[in-house]
Amino acid sequence: MRMEVMWKLALAAVVILAPARAPSQELADYDYANLSFRGVMAEGGYIFANNVENTEIFALRFDLGFLGPGFRIVPGVAFWTSRMAQNEVDDFEVRLGELNAAQGGTAPPGGFDLGRIDRDDVVLSLDGHYMWSVPLDFFFWTGVGVSAHFLNGSGPAVDGTFVEDLLDSVAAGFNVHGGLDYPVTDRFRLYGGSKLEVLGDLLYVEVRFGLSYIWGELVQGEAR
C-alpha cells in the first residue's frame, strides 16, 4: 500500500510540474547530443528513516547537462552507515525464533539476542529533474530518480552467520526530490535539497547541502 501511494504521488508531481515549467523555462533546448560530464557536486546531509536510526549521508554527484528543455541528468554515488532500530531488531529476533522452531531447532534460553546490528548502504543513483530560474537569482529543480542500494549488515552476534547473509542485499530504489541552487559565480553554486527514497521496507527522507562546480559549457539562461 505504501509503494502504491508513493507511485501515485510521483505521477501527480510529474503531471503538475510538466505544464508548469513551460512559461517559466529559460534554459536552452538541449538534446542527448549535448550530454557530457561537465560538473561535479560534493554534498553532505542527514537522513530520517523508518527502520534504521537517523544518520549522516555523504554523496558525490555529477552534472551531465540537459536532456531536453531544462531537464538535467544527475548521476551520483552516496554512502551512509547507521544502526538498525531496536524495534526492528526485536522483530527480527522473534521471526528468527519462529523459523528455528518451525525447523525443529532449539532456541537459546530467553530467545535469540542479536545485540547491535549495523547497516551500511552504498547508493548508485540516476536523477532527472526539471530546472528553471526563480526570483533572487535562484534556480529551482524537482524531479524523480532511480537507484541501486548495496546494503550490508554486521554485528558481533551475526558476523559470519547466515543472519549476516540475510542482511546483505542489493535493492532497487525510487525517489522524488527537489531543491534550490544559488550561483555564487557562473561556475560555483551552493545548493540544498530534499529527497524521499523508497526501497523495499526501508523509507527515508534526506536533507542535503552541497557545493557544485561547472567547468563545461553553460546553456542560455543558466549564468548568474
GIJOSUL-V227965 format. One record per backbone hydrogen bond with DSSP energy under -0.5 kcal/mol. NH is the residue of the N-H (numbers start at 1). CO is the residue of the C=O. E is the energy in kcal/mol with one decimal. If there is no record, write none. Layout:
BEGIN
nh	co	e
NH	CO	E
NH	CO	E
END
This chain:
BEGIN
nh	co	e
5	1	-2.2
6	2	-2.2
7	3	-2.3
8	4	-2.0
9	5	-2.3
10	6	-2.4
11	7	-2.6
12	8	-2.2
13	9	-2.2
14	10	-2.1
15	11	-2.4
16	12	-2.5
17	13	-2.6
18	14	-2.4
19	15	-0.8
20	16	-0.8
21	17	-1.6
22	18	-0.5
22	19	-0.5
23	19	-0.5
24	20	-0.6
25	21	-1.1
25	22	-0.8
28	220	-0.7
30	28	-1.1
34	31	-2.1
35	32	-1.6
36	64	-1.9
38	36	-1.2
38	63	-2.4
39	63	-1.0
40	213	-2.1
41	61	-2.8
42	211	-2.3
43	59	-2.3
44	209	-2.4
45	57	-2.3
46	207	-2.3
47	55	-3.0
48	205	-2.5
49	47	-0.6
50	203	-1.6
53	83	-2.8
55	47	-1.3
57	45	-1.7
58	79	-2.1
59	43	-2.3
60	77	-2.7
61	41	-2.7
62	75	-2.7
63	39	-1.9
64	62	-0.7
64	73	-2.3
67	71	-3.8
68	30	-2.2
68	66	-0.7
70	28	-0.9
70	68	-0.7
71	68	-1.1
72	70	-0.9
72	129	-2.7
73	65	-2.2
74	127	-2.9
75	62	-0.7
76	125	-2.0
77	60	-2.6
78	123	-2.3
79	58	-2.4
80	121	-1.8
81	56	-0.5
82	119	-3.1
84	117	-3.1
85	51	-1.8
88	85	-0.7
89	85	-2.0
90	86	-2.6
91	87	-2.0
92	88	-2.4
93	89	-2.4
94	90	-1.9
95	91	-2.5
96	92	-2.4
97	93	-2.1
98	94	-2.3
99	95	-2.5
100	96	-2.3
101	97	-2.4
102	98	-2.2
103	99	-1.2
104	101	-1.7
105	100	-2.8
111	108	-2.6
118	154	-3.3
119	82	-2.5
120	152	-2.6
121	80	-2.4
122	150	-1.4
123	78	-2.7
123	121	-0.5
124	122	-0.5
124	148	-2.5
125	76	-2.5
125	123	-0.5
126	146	-2.5
127	74	-2.3
128	144	-2.6
129	72	-2.0
130	142	-2.2
131	70	-2.1
132	140	-2.4
134	138	-2.7
138	134	-0.6
138	135	-0.9
139	181	-2.3
140	132	-2.9
141	179	-2.3
142	130	-1.8
143	177	-2.1
144	128	-1.6
145	175	-1.8
146	126	-2.0
147	173	-1.7
148	124	-2.7
149	171	-3.4
150	122	-2.7
150	148	-0.5
151	149	-0.9
151	169	-2.2
152	120	-2.4
154	118	-2.0
157	114	-0.5
158	155	-1.0
159	155	-2.3
161	158	-2.1
164	158	-0.8
165	161	-1.2
166	162	-1.9
167	163	-1.6
168	164	-1.4
169	151	-1.8
171	149	-2.4
173	147	-2.7
174	198	-2.0
175	145	-2.2
176	196	-1.6
177	143	-2.4
178	194	-2.0
179	141	-2.4
180	192	-2.6
181	139	-3.0
182	190	-3.5
183	137	-0.8
184	182	-0.9
184	188	-1.1
185	188	-1.9
189	212	-2.2
190	182	-2.5
191	210	-2.1
192	180	-1.9
193	208	-2.3
194	178	-2.5
195	206	-1.8
196	176	-2.8
197	195	-0.6
197	204	-2.9
198	174	-2.6
199	202	-2.7
202	199	-2.6
203	201	-0.5
204	197	-2.3
205	48	-2.1
206	195	-3.3
207	46	-2.3
208	193	-2.7
209	44	-2.5
210	191	-2.4
211	42	-2.2
212	189	-2.7
213	40	-2.5
214	187	-2.1
215	38	-2.1
215	213	-0.5
216	38	-2.2
222	219	-2.2
END
